[in-house]
Amino acid sequence: MLRDDIPGFPELGELEVLRHFTRLSHLNYAIESQFYPLGSCTMKYNPKINEVVARLPGFSLLHPLAPAELIQGALELLHGLEAMLAEISGMDRVTLQPAAGAQGELTGLMVIRACLKERGNPRRKIIVPDTAHGTNPASSTLCGYDVVQIPSNNRGMVEAGKVEEVMDEEVAALMLTNPNTLGIFEKNIQAVADVVHKKGGMVYLDGANLNALMGIAKPGDMGVDVLHINLHKTFSTPHGGGGPGAGPVGVKGFLEDYLPVPRIAKSNGNFRLQEDLPKSVGRVRSFFGNFGILVRAYTYIISLGGDGLEETSRMALLNANYLRKKLEGAYHLPYPEPCMHECVFTDRLQHKEGVTTLDIAKRLLDYGFHPPTIYFPLVASGALMIEPTETESRETLDAFAEAMGAIAREAKENPALVKSAPHTTPVGRLDEARAARKPVLRWEPTKKAES
Ligand SMILES: *Cc1c(COP(=O)(O)O)cnc(C)c1O
């Protein structure tokens, strides 16, 4: 039975294998190595104190089925985070359960539906502006509603008149994003909310862009009935690659009874879990949501404080407007007014040389930068959506602006160079649709030549 060879026995030592994977890991792009101006995603730096706190054994080793008496500290943290998010957003009650912004949207719409149903008619439609994130119509559909799209005006804003045209007693809610995905503040939000409320509808705020508003303005003061917040964007928890995240939902008092269970209640100084709420939409996530993410967001808020959060938003606005002014000569700005936390350019000036947004994004890789979000929002044709966030220094913003400027010059002088980029990355331009549908996950040495 003794063999000379063991089939398939690894031919490399531990060190070689380690070096191979360490080298591969360095090919990952991360906020901790480079600038990540991916619009709409708020790729800010995540302070290390968040990680230290999330790893405290009392949090990291907690069993999710432990009885409430044994997890008072964790429940206090969740209760406190709910209260802080309610204060920041101007809402009355918050649930931390949803595990992403999109799940927050669905949860919020379920809450609206449950309330309207109890009033006698869950209604049929949701109004969504053309600047909305794709998850808004998707969540509406998933919740059983038809989507009615309305156009924004030439300044990128929703007008009350346009809402009035489609608003009727079959509209359950309007979903608005503020600031919207063009990085523009919806100045008419109060008038829009009045139109919706007059016909018995509700206003849902997509609060994914809260990084622009903290300590400056509260959605709860703008006629909003329900909102979700993306902790993994605004409150600095690591994200990318699909999670984990957290999309807490805030509501005005009249909707509190419909929030998911369990709710965390406090009585006589003790925290307990309330399950017996008959109007609740039920559970939307196992246990308490993504608990580790909630600990990080709590830590972030506590360590910055109210003043720190306000400064965060002001710096996010300043950085975005700095890039807007720096790049406005080189790239077309479809909505030239001052932006909030992000700004949207297009490829119109490069188009006559045949250079597109995709080419510009690929060329940025050669300059060592992660490209901005491209071709979104859809209202700006060939969009380049840049969100620097507050955590970047002026030097980094200048270096990025310089690279973008250089690419604009190359597009004029040597368009072929931009069109064939990237040139310096381990792989060149991929067939992205095929790469997503038919990923090659196994390296087969015998097929080396072929691949
Ligand atoms: C990111 C985002 C969402 C969706 O949030 P996820 O956490 O990715 O599900 C919804 N709306 C807007 C405006 C966003 O930027």
The ligand as an SDF file (V2000), in Angstrom:
LIG
                    3D

 15 15  0  0  0  0  0  0  0  0999 V2000
  -26.7080   52.8690   -1.6810 C   0  0  0  0  0  0  0  0  0  0  0  0
  -28.0560   53.4310   -1.9700 C   0  0  0  0  0  0  0  0  0  0  0  0
  -29.2060   52.6550   -1.7970 C   0  0  0  0  0  0  0  0  0  0  0  0
  -29.1830   51.1630   -1.4670 C   0  0  0  0  0  0  0  0  0  0  0  0
  -28.5080   50.8650   -0.2970 O   0  0  0  0  0  0  0  0  0  0  0  0
  -27.8490   49.4100   -0.0940 P   0  0  0  0  0  0  0  0  0  0  0  0
  -27.3610   49.4440    1.3010 O   0  0  0  0  0  0  0  0  0  0  0  0
  -26.7690   49.3050   -1.1100 O   0  0  0  0  0  0  0  0  0  0  0  0
  -28.9380   48.4050   -0.3050 O   0  0  0  0  0  0  0  0  0  0  0  0
  -30.4220   53.2570   -2.0150 C   0  0  0  0  0  0  0  0  0  0  0  0
  -30.5080   54.5440   -2.3990 N   0  0  0  0  0  0  0  0  0  0  0  0
  -29.4210   55.3160   -2.5810 C   0  0  0  0  0  0  0  0  0  0  0  0
  -29.5730   56.7540   -2.9970 C   0  0  0  0  0  0  0  0  0  0  0  0
  -28.1550   54.7950   -2.3810 C   0  0  0  0  0  0  0  0  0  0  0  0
  -27.0670   55.5500   -2.5720 O   0  0  0  0  0  0  0  0  0  0  0  0
  1  2  1  0
  2  3  1  0
  2 14  2  0
  3  4  1  0
  3 10  2  0
  4  5  1  0
  5  6  1  0
  6  7  2  0
  6  8  1  0
  6  9  1  0
 10 11  1  0
 11 12  2  0
 12 13  1  0
 12 14  1  0
 14 15  1  0
M  END
$$$$
